[in-house]
Amino acid sequence: MRTFKIVAATLAVSLLIAGGAAAGIIYSGAYNVAATSEHWPITRWALSQTVHRSIEQQATGIDVPELGSEEQLLAGAANFDAMCSECHAPPGRRQSVAARGMYPRPPGLTHAAEEKSPGEIFWVIKHGIKASGMPAWGGSHSDEDMWAMTAFVEKLPDLSASDYDRLLARAEASGVGHHAGGGGHGHDDGHQTHELDATTGSSSKGHDNANGHGSRDGHHDGDHAPAEDGVDTTAHRDDGHAH
C-alpha cells in the first residue's frame, strides 16, 4: 500500500510539472506559430501519428462502391482541377504561390493510391483535416462527386501531364463534373479554354502560363523548387494535409 501511494504521488507531481511547463510555453508565446518556422520534431511526430491513425480509424467501415468508370474519372478530373489542383499540383504542374507559402505544405497526391485505401481517400476529401488548410468538401458536394475524385486520385500515379490535359478536355466536352453547369473550371484562374481536337481527341490548349506546365498563379517564379511534403494525409511522413 505504501508503494502504491508513492507511485501515485510521483505520477501526480510529474503531471503537475508537465502541465505547468505546457502552460508556460502556451502563455509565454515562446512557441512560434509562423508558417516560416517548422514544427519541433516532437510536435511533427505527434501531429503526423495523430492524423494518420485518426484517418485509418475514422475510415473503417466505409462501403467503397465500384470505381473507375469513364464518366466517373472524367468527373473526378474536372472536380480535382477546379477544387484541388491549386494546392495538390497535378501531373506536370507546380503548386500555386499560396500553397508554397503554407506550412505544412499540401502534399502531392501521386502516391495516395499506393499508401491509402479508397475509403481513406474519400474520408479525407469529405471531412477535411483540422488546422491543415484541407477543406471538408462534404458540406458542398455529394458523395458521388467525392467518389469520382477518389477514383481520379487512384489513377494519378499512372497519369502524365498530357494524359491529364486529355482528361480535362474530354470532361469539358462531355459536360461532367464542374463542367456540368457550363461553368468551366469553377474559378477564374486565367486558363485558356480546352478545345477538343476531333482527330486526336487531345486538348489543343493546355493551361496557359509562361512556365509551360508551371504554377497556376501567373507568377514567373521558376527559382522555386517543387514543394516538399509537409503534413501528408496519404503517407506516414510529416503532419497531415491534403486538399
Phi and psi restraints in degrees (value plus and minus 20) as a CYANA .aco file:
   2 ARG   PHI     -82.5   -42.5
   2 ARG   PSI     -60.5   -20.5
   3 THR   PHI     -82.8   -42.8
   3 THR   PSI     -61.4   -21.4
   4 PHE   PHI     -81.1   -41.1
   4 PHE   PSI     -63.1   -23.1
   5 LYS   PHI     -84.1   -44.1
   5 LYS   PSI     -59.4   -19.4
   6 ILE   PHI     -83.9   -43.9
   6 ILE   PSI     -65.1   -25.1
   7 VAL   PHI     -83.3   -43.3
   7 VAL   PSI     -64.2   -24.2
   8 ALA   PHI     -83.3   -43.3
   8 ALA   PSI     -62.3   -22.3
   9 ALA   PHI     -85.2   -45.2
   9 ALA   PSI     -60.6   -20.6
  10 THR   PHI     -82.1   -42.1
  10 THR   PSI     -63.4   -23.4
  11 LEU   PHI     -84.3   -44.3
  11 LEU   PSI     -61.1   -21.1
  12 ALA   PHI     -83.8   -43.8
  12 ALA   PSI     -63.5   -23.5
  13 VAL   PHI     -84.8   -44.8
  13 VAL   PSI     -61.5   -21.5
  14 SER   PHI     -81.8   -41.8
  14 SER   PSI     -62.3   -22.3
  15 LEU   PHI     -85.4   -45.4
  15 LEU   PSI     -59.1   -19.1
  16 LEU   PHI     -83.8   -43.8
  16 LEU   PSI     -61.5   -21.5
  17 ILE   PHI     -84.9   -44.9
  17 ILE   PSI     -65.6   -25.6
  18 ALA   PHI     -83.2   -43.2
  18 ALA   PSI     -62.7   -22.7
  19 GLY   PHI     -83.7   -43.7
  19 GLY   PSI     -59.8   -19.8
  20 GLY   PHI     -85.4   -45.4
  20 GLY   PSI     -60.2   -20.2
  21 ALA   PHI     -85.0   -45.0
  21 ALA   PSI     -62.5   -22.5
  22 ALA   PHI     -82.9   -42.9
  22 ALA   PSI     -64.3   -24.3
  23 ALA   PHI     -82.4   -42.4
  23 ALA   PSI     -58.3   -18.3
  24 GLY   PHI     -82.0   -42.0
  24 GLY   PSI     -62.9   -22.9
  25 ILE   PHI     -84.2   -44.2
  25 ILE   PSI     -63.3   -23.3
  26 ILE   PHI     -85.2   -45.2
  26 ILE   PSI     -71.1   -31.1
  27 TYR   PHI    -101.4   -61.4
  27 TYR   PSI     -38.2     1.8
  28 SER   PHI    -100.5   -60.5
  28 SER   PSI     -37.6     2.4
  29 GLY   PHI      56.3    96.3
  29 GLY   PSI      -4.8    35.2
  30 ALA   PHI     -87.0   -47.0
  30 ALA   PSI     -49.8    -9.8
  31 TYR   PHI     -98.5   -58.5
  31 TYR   PSI     103.1   143.1
  32 ASN   PHI    -103.8   -63.8
  32 ASN   PSI      93.9   133.9
  33 VAL   PHI    -110.5   -70.5
  33 VAL   PSI     -14.8    25.2
  34 ALA   PHI     -83.4   -43.4
  34 ALA   PSI     121.4   161.4
  35 ALA   PHI     -88.1   -48.1
  35 ALA   PSI     -32.7     7.3
  36 THR   PHI    -107.1   -67.1
  36 THR   PSI     -22.4    17.6
  37 SER   PHI    -134.5   -94.5
  37 SER   PSI     102.7   142.7
  38 GLU   PHI     -91.4   -51.4
  38 GLU   PSI     136.5   176.5
  39 HIS   PHI     -82.0   -42.0
  39 HIS   PSI     132.8   172.8
  40 TRP   PHI     -82.2   -42.2
  40 TRP   PSI     129.3   169.3
  41 PRO   PHI     -72.7   -32.7
  41 PRO   PSI     -62.0   -22.0
  42 ILE   PHI     -87.6   -47.6
  42 ILE   PSI     -55.2   -15.2
  43 THR   PHI     -87.3   -47.3
  43 THR   PSI     -64.2   -24.2
  44 ARG   PHI     -80.1   -40.1
  44 ARG   PSI     -65.0   -25.0
  45 TRP   PHI     -83.1   -43.1
  45 TRP   PSI     -66.9   -26.9
  46 ALA   PHI     -82.8   -42.8
  46 ALA   PSI     -63.8   -23.8
  47 LEU   PHI     -85.0   -45.0
  47 LEU   PSI     -63.0   -23.0
  48 SER   PHI     -81.0   -41.0
  48 SER   PSI     -69.5   -29.5
  49 GLN   PHI     -84.0   -44.0
  49 GLN   PSI     -61.3   -21.3
  50 THR   PHI     -82.3   -42.3
  50 THR   PSI     -66.2   -26.2
  51 VAL   PHI     -83.8   -43.8
  51 VAL   PSI     -70.3   -30.3
  52 HIS   PHI     -87.5   -47.5
  52 HIS   PSI     -60.6   -20.6
  53 ARG   PHI     -88.1   -48.1
  53 ARG   PSI     -56.9   -16.9
  54 SER   PHI     -84.3   -44.3
  54 SER   PSI     -65.1   -25.1
  55 ILE   PHI     -80.3   -40.3
  55 ILE   PSI     -66.1   -26.1
  56 GLU   PHI     -78.3   -38.3
  56 GLU   PSI     -63.9   -23.9
  57 GLN   PHI     -89.8   -49.8
  57 GLN   PSI     -67.4   -27.4
  58 GLN   PHI     -86.9   -46.9
  58 GLN   PSI     -48.5    -8.5
  59 ALA   PHI    -104.9   -64.9
  59 ALA   PSI     -25.7    14.3
  60 THR   PHI     -81.5   -41.5
  60 THR   PSI     112.4   152.4
  61 GLY   PHI      69.4   109.4
  61 GLY   PSI     -21.9    18.1
  62 ILE   PHI     -89.8   -49.8
  62 ILE   PSI     107.4   147.4
  63 ASP   PHI    -101.4   -61.4
  63 ASP   PSI      96.3   136.3
  64 VAL   PHI    -110.1   -70.1
  64 VAL   PSI     101.0   141.0
  65 PRO   PHI     -94.1   -54.1
  65 PRO   PSI     154.9   194.9
  66 GLU   PHI     -87.7   -47.7
  66 GLU   PSI     109.5   149.5
  67 LEU   PHI    -137.9   -97.9
  67 LEU   PSI     132.1   172.1
  68 GLY   PHI      93.1   133.1
  68 GLY   PSI     -13.9    26.1
  69 SER   PHI     -87.4   -47.4
  69 SER   PSI     138.2   178.2
  70 GLU   PHI     -80.7   -40.7
  70 GLU   PSI     -65.8   -25.8
  71 GLU   PHI     -84.0   -44.0
  71 GLU   PSI     -57.8   -17.8
  72 GLN   PHI     -85.2   -45.2
  72 GLN   PSI     -63.5   -23.5
  73 LEU   PHI     -85.8   -45.8
  73 LEU   PSI     -58.7   -18.7
  74 LEU   PHI     -85.2   -45.2
  74 LEU   PSI     -64.3   -24.3
  75 ALA   PHI     -84.1   -44.1
  75 ALA   PSI     -60.2   -20.2
  76 GLY   PHI     -84.5   -44.5
  76 GLY   PSI     -59.5   -19.5
  77 ALA   PHI     -84.8   -44.8
  77 ALA   PSI     -64.1   -24.1
  78 ALA   PHI     -83.9   -43.9
  78 ALA   PSI     -62.3   -22.3
  79 ASN   PHI     -88.1   -48.1
  79 ASN   PSI     -61.1   -21.1
  80 PHE   PHI     -80.5   -40.5
  80 PHE   PSI     -64.0   -24.0
  81 ASP   PHI     -83.3   -43.3
  81 ASP   PSI     -58.2   -18.2
  82 ALA   PHI    -100.2   -60.2
  82 ALA   PSI     -53.1   -13.1
  83 MET   PHI    -128.9   -88.9
  83 MET   PSI     -44.0    -4.0
  84 CYS   PHI    -143.3  -103.3
  84 CYS   PSI     -43.5    -3.5
  85 SER   PHI     -90.0   -50.0
  85 SER   PSI     -40.2    -0.2
  86 GLU   PHI     -83.9   -43.9
  86 GLU   PSI     -57.5   -17.5
  87 CYS   PHI    -116.7   -76.7
  87 CYS   PSI     -62.5   -22.5
  88 HIS   PHI    -123.3   -83.3
  88 HIS   PSI      74.0   114.0
  89 ALA   PHI     -77.3   -37.3
  89 ALA   PSI     107.7   147.7
  90 PRO   PHI     -93.7   -53.7
  90 PRO   PSI     153.8   193.8
  91 PRO   PHI     -73.3   -33.3
  91 PRO   PSI     109.6   149.6
  92 GLY   PHI      60.3   100.3
  92 GLY   PSI     -20.0    20.0
  93 ARG   PHI    -134.8   -94.8
  93 ARG   PSI     154.2   194.2
  94 ARG   PHI    -144.2  -104.2
  94 ARG   PSI     139.1   179.1
  95 GLN   PHI     -84.1   -44.1
  95 GLN   PSI     136.8   176.8
  96 SER   PHI     -90.3   -50.3
  96 SER   PSI     145.1   185.1
  97 VAL   PHI     -78.8   -38.8
  97 VAL   PSI     -61.1   -21.1
  98 ALA   PHI     -80.8   -40.8
  98 ALA   PSI     -63.6   -23.6
  99 ALA   PHI     -85.6   -45.6
  99 ALA   PSI     -57.7   -17.7
 100 ARG   PHI     -90.9   -50.9
 100 ARG   PSI     -36.7     3.3
 101 GLY   PHI    -111.3   -71.3
 101 GLY   PSI     -21.4    18.6
 102 MET   PHI    -106.4   -66.4
 102 MET   PSI     131.5   171.5
 103 TYR   PHI    -158.6  -118.6
 103 TYR   PSI     104.9   144.9
 104 PRO   PHI     -88.8   -48.8
 104 PRO   PSI     133.1   173.1
 105 ARG   PHI     -86.5   -46.5
 105 ARG   PSI     119.1   159.1
 106 PRO   PHI     -80.5   -40.5
 106 PRO   PSI     111.9   151.9
 107 PRO   PHI     -97.6   -57.6
 107 PRO   PSI     138.0   178.0
 108 GLY   PHI     -90.9   -50.9
 108 GLY   PSI     133.3   173.3
 109 LEU   PHI    -132.6   -92.6
 109 LEU   PSI     -10.2    29.8
 110 THR   PHI     -86.4   -46.4
 110 THR   PSI     -41.2    -1.2
 111 HIS   PHI    -114.2   -74.2
 111 HIS   PSI     -21.6    18.4
 112 ALA   PHI     -80.5   -40.5
 112 ALA   PSI     -63.6   -23.6
 113 ALA   PHI     -83.8   -43.8
 113 ALA   PSI     -47.4    -7.4
 114 GLU   PHI    -104.1   -64.1
 114 GLU   PSI     -42.8    -2.8
 115 GLU   PHI    -138.2   -98.2
 115 GLU   PSI     -31.1     8.9
 116 LYS   PHI    -152.2  -112.2
 116 LYS   PSI     125.9   165.9
 117 SER   PHI     -95.3   -55.3
 117 SER   PSI     141.1   181.1
 118 PRO   PHI     -77.2   -37.2
 118 PRO   PSI     -57.3   -17.3
 119 GLY   PHI     -83.2   -43.2
 119 GLY   PSI     -58.7   -18.7
 120 GLU   PHI     -89.6   -49.6
 120 GLU   PSI     -61.6   -21.6
 121 ILE   PHI     -81.3   -41.3
 121 ILE   PSI     -65.7   -25.7
 122 PHE   PHI     -79.4   -39.4
 122 PHE   PSI     -63.5   -23.5
 123 TRP   PHI     -82.3   -42.3
 123 TRP   PSI     -63.3   -23.3
 124 VAL   PHI     -84.2   -44.2
 124 VAL   PSI     -63.3   -23.3
 125 ILE   PHI     -82.2   -42.2
 125 ILE   PSI     -61.3   -21.3
 126 LYS   PHI     -94.4   -54.4
 126 LYS   PSI     -63.1   -23.1
 127 HIS   PHI    -124.1   -84.1
 127 HIS   PSI     -36.3     3.7
 128 GLY   PHI      50.0    90.0
 128 GLY   PSI    -195.3  -155.3
 129 ILE   PHI    -150.8  -110.8
 129 ILE   PSI     105.9   145.9
 130 LYS   PHI     -78.0   -38.0
 130 LYS   PSI     121.3   161.3
 131 ALA   PHI      31.2    71.2
 131 ALA   PSI      15.3    55.3
 132 SER   PHI    -146.1  -106.1
 132 SER   PSI     -33.4     6.6
 133 GLY   PHI      72.5   112.5
 133 GLY   PSI     -27.5    12.5
 134 MET   PHI    -103.7   -63.7
 134 MET   PSI      92.2   132.2
 135 PRO   PHI     -96.5   -56.5
 135 PRO   PSI     140.6   180.6
 136 ALA   PHI    -114.2   -74.2
 136 ALA   PSI      89.3   129.3
 137 TRP   PHI    -102.5   -62.5
 137 TRP   PSI     -26.7    13.3
 138 GLY   PHI     -86.0   -46.0
 138 GLY   PSI     -42.6    -2.6
 139 GLY   PHI     -98.4   -58.4
 139 GLY   PSI     -35.7     4.3
 140 SER   PHI    -144.4  -104.4
 140 SER   PSI     -27.8    12.2
 141 HIS   PHI    -154.1  -114.1
 141 HIS   PSI     136.0   176.0
 142 SER   PHI     -99.8   -59.8
 142 SER   PSI     143.1   183.1
 143 ASP   PHI     -79.8   -39.8
 143 ASP   PSI     -54.6   -14.6
 144 GLU   PHI     -80.5   -40.5
 144 GLU   PSI     -62.9   -22.9
 145 ASP   PHI     -81.2   -41.2
 145 ASP   PSI     -62.8   -22.8
 146 MET   PHI     -94.6   -54.6
 146 MET   PSI     -51.0   -11.0
 147 TRP   PHI     -89.0   -49.0
 147 TRP   PSI     -53.3   -13.3
 148 ALA   PHI     -83.4   -43.4
 148 ALA   PSI     -62.8   -22.8
 149 MET   PHI     -86.7   -46.7
 149 MET   PSI     -56.4   -16.4
 150 THR   PHI     -81.3   -41.3
 150 THR   PSI     -65.0   -25.0
 151 ALA   PHI     -81.1   -41.1
 151 ALA   PSI     -59.8   -19.8
 152 PHE   PHI     -85.8   -45.8
 152 PHE   PSI     -65.2   -25.2
 153 VAL   PHI     -80.5   -40.5
 153 VAL   PSI     -55.1   -15.1
 154 GLU   PHI     -81.4   -41.4
 154 GLU   PSI     -48.6    -8.6
 155 LYS   PHI    -110.7   -70.7
 155 LYS   PSI     -31.6     8.4
 156 LEU   PHI     -73.4   -33.4
 156 LEU   PSI     -60.7   -20.7
 157 PRO   PHI     -78.6   -38.6
 157 PRO   PSI     -43.4    -3.4
 158 ASP   PHI    -117.7   -77.7
 158 ASP   PSI     -19.8    20.2
 159 LEU   PHI    -117.5   -77.5
 159 LEU   PSI     115.2   155.2
 160 SER   PHI    -114.2   -74.2
 160 SER   PSI     154.3   194.3
 161 ALA   PHI     -81.2   -41.2
 161 ALA   PSI     -60.2   -20.2
 162 SER   PHI     -89.3   -49.3
 162 SER   PSI     -55.6   -15.6
 163 ASP   PHI     -80.4   -40.4
 163 ASP   PSI     -63.2   -23.2
 164 TYR   PHI     -82.4   -42.4
 164 TYR   PSI     -65.8   -25.8
 165 ASP   PHI     -81.5   -41.5
 165 ASP   PSI     -60.3   -20.3
 166 ARG   PHI     -84.5   -44.5
 166 ARG   PSI     -60.8   -20.8
 167 LEU   PHI     -81.3   -41.3
 167 LEU   PSI     -63.4   -23.4
 168 LEU   PHI     -84.3   -44.3
 168 LEU   PSI     -60.2   -20.2
 169 ALA   PHI     -84.0   -44.0
 169 ALA   PSI     -62.5   -22.5
 170 ARG   PHI     -88.8   -48.8
 170 ARG   PSI     -56.6   -16.6
 171 ALA   PHI     -83.9   -43.9
 171 ALA   PSI     -61.7   -21.7
 172 GLU   PHI     -87.0   -47.0
 172 GLU   PSI     -61.0   -21.0
 173 ALA   PHI     -86.5   -46.5
 173 ALA   PSI     -51.9   -11.9
 174 SER   PHI    -106.8   -66.8
 174 SER   PSI     -35.0     5.0
 175 GLY   PHI      47.6    87.6
 175 GLY   PSI      22.9    62.9
 176 VAL   PHI    -133.0   -93.0
 176 VAL   PSI     147.9   187.9
 177 GLY   PHI      41.5    81.5
 177 GLY   PSI    -155.0  -115.0
 178 HIS   PHI     -91.7   -51.7
 178 HIS   PSI     -24.9    15.1
 179 HIS   PHI    -112.0   -72.0
 179 HIS   PSI     -23.7    16.3
 180 ALA   PHI     -82.1   -42.1
 180 ALA   PSI     -55.1   -15.1
 181 GLY   PHI    -114.3   -74.3
 181 GLY   PSI     -10.3    29.7
 182 GLY   PHI      56.2    96.2
 182 GLY   PSI      -0.8    39.2
 183 GLY   PHI    -116.9   -76.9
 183 GLY   PSI      -3.5    36.5
 184 GLY   PHI      44.2    84.2
 184 GLY   PSI    -154.7  -114.7
 185 HIS   PHI    -101.0   -61.0
 185 HIS   PSI     -22.6    17.4
 186 GLY   PHI      68.4   108.4
 186 GLY   PSI     -24.2    15.8
 187 HIS   PHI    -177.8  -137.8
 187 HIS   PSI     132.7   172.7
 188 ASP   PHI    -109.4   -69.4
 188 ASP   PSI      80.4   120.4
 189 ASP   PHI    -138.8   -98.8
 189 ASP   PSI      -4.1    35.9
 190 GLY   PHI      60.0   100.0
 190 GLY   PSI      -7.6    32.4
 191 HIS   PHI     -99.5   -59.5
 191 HIS   PSI     124.5   164.5
 192 GLN   PHI     -95.9   -55.9
 192 GLN   PSI     131.7   171.7
 193 THR   PHI     -87.2   -47.2
 193 THR   PSI     117.4   157.4
 194 HIS   PHI     -94.5   -54.5
 194 HIS   PSI     112.2   152.2
 195 GLU   PHI    -135.3   -95.3
 195 GLU   PSI     107.4   147.4
 196 LEU   PHI    -100.1   -60.1
 196 LEU   PSI     103.3   143.3
 197 ASP   PHI     -97.9   -57.9
 197 ASP   PSI      95.9   135.9
 198 ALA   PHI     -85.4   -45.4
 198 ALA   PSI     -42.4    -2.4
 199 THR   PHI    -105.7   -65.7
 199 THR   PSI     -67.4   -27.4
 200 THR   PHI    -119.2   -79.2
 200 THR   PSI     -37.6     2.4
 201 GLY   PHI      56.7    96.7
 201 GLY   PSI     -13.1    26.9
 202 SER   PHI    -121.7   -81.7
 202 SER   PSI     147.8   187.8
 203 SER   PHI     -99.8   -59.8
 203 SER   PSI     109.1   149.1
 204 SER   PHI    -103.7   -63.7
 204 SER   PSI     -34.6     5.4
 205 LYS   PHI    -149.4  -109.4
 205 LYS   PSI     104.5   144.5
 206 GLY   PHI    -109.4   -69.4
 206 GLY   PSI    -175.6  -135.6
 207 HIS   PHI    -102.7   -62.7
 207 HIS   PSI     101.3   141.3
 208 ASP   PHI    -104.7   -64.7
 208 ASP   PSI      88.0   128.0
 209 ASN   PHI    -170.9  -130.9
 209 ASN   PSI     143.6   183.6
 210 ALA   PHI     -89.0   -49.0
 210 ALA   PSI     -35.5     4.5
 211 ASN   PHI    -121.2   -81.2
 211 ASN   PSI      -2.3    37.7
 212 GLY   PHI      48.0    88.0
 212 GLY   PSI    -140.9  -100.9
 213 HIS   PHI    -105.0   -65.0
 213 HIS   PSI      49.1    89.1
 214 GLY   PHI    -133.0   -93.0
 214 GLY   PSI    -177.7  -137.7
 215 SER   PHI     -90.0   -50.0
 215 SER   PSI     137.0   177.0
 216 ARG   PHI    -117.7   -77.7
 216 ARG   PSI       1.5    41.5
 217 ASP   PHI    -125.8   -85.8
 217 ASP   PSI     -23.1    16.9
 218 GLY   PHI      63.7   103.7
 218 GLY   PSI     -20.1    19.9
 219 HIS   PHI    -109.1   -69.1
 219 HIS   PSI     121.5   161.5
 220 HIS   PHI    -110.7   -70.7
 220 HIS   PSI      66.3   106.3
 221 ASP   PHI    -146.0  -106.0
 221 ASP   PSI      32.6    72.6
 222 GLY   PHI     -84.1   -44.1
 222 GLY   PSI     -32.4     7.6
 223 ASP   PHI     -96.3   -56.3
 223 ASP   PSI     -34.0     6.0
 224 HIS   PHI    -100.4   -60.4
 224 HIS   PSI     111.6   151.6
 225 ALA   PHI     -98.8   -58.8
 225 ALA   PSI     136.5   176.5
 226 PRO   PHI     -77.4   -37.4
 226 PRO   PSI     130.9   170.9
 227 ALA   PHI     -87.5   -47.5
 227 ALA   PSI     123.1   163.1
 228 GLU   PHI    -113.1   -73.1
 228 GLU   PSI     130.1   170.1
 229 ASP   PHI     -85.1   -45.1
 229 ASP   PSI     112.5   152.5
 230 GLY   PHI    -123.9   -83.9
 230 GLY   PSI    -121.2   -81.2
 231 VAL   PHI    -100.8   -60.8
 231 VAL   PSI      98.6   138.6
 232 ASP   PHI    -138.4   -98.4
 232 ASP   PSI      96.0   136.0
 233 THR   PHI    -104.0   -64.0
 233 THR   PSI     -24.0    16.0
 234 THR   PHI    -130.9   -90.9
 234 THR   PSI     -22.7    17.3
 235 ALA   PHI    -169.6  -129.6
 235 ALA   PSI     137.4   177.4
 236 HIS   PHI    -103.1   -63.1
 236 HIS   PSI      53.6    93.6
 237 ARG   PHI    -136.9   -96.9
 237 ARG   PSI    -122.1   -82.1
 238 ASP   PHI    -114.8   -74.8
 238 ASP   PSI    -143.4  -103.4
 239 ASP   PHI    -110.7   -70.7
 239 ASP   PSI    -114.8   -74.8
 240 GLY   PHI    -199.3  -159.3
 240 GLY   PSI      75.8   115.8
 241 HIS   PHI    -171.2  -131.2
 241 HIS   PSI      89.3   129.3
 242 ALA   PHI    -167.2  -127.2
 242 ALA   PSI     116.1   156.1
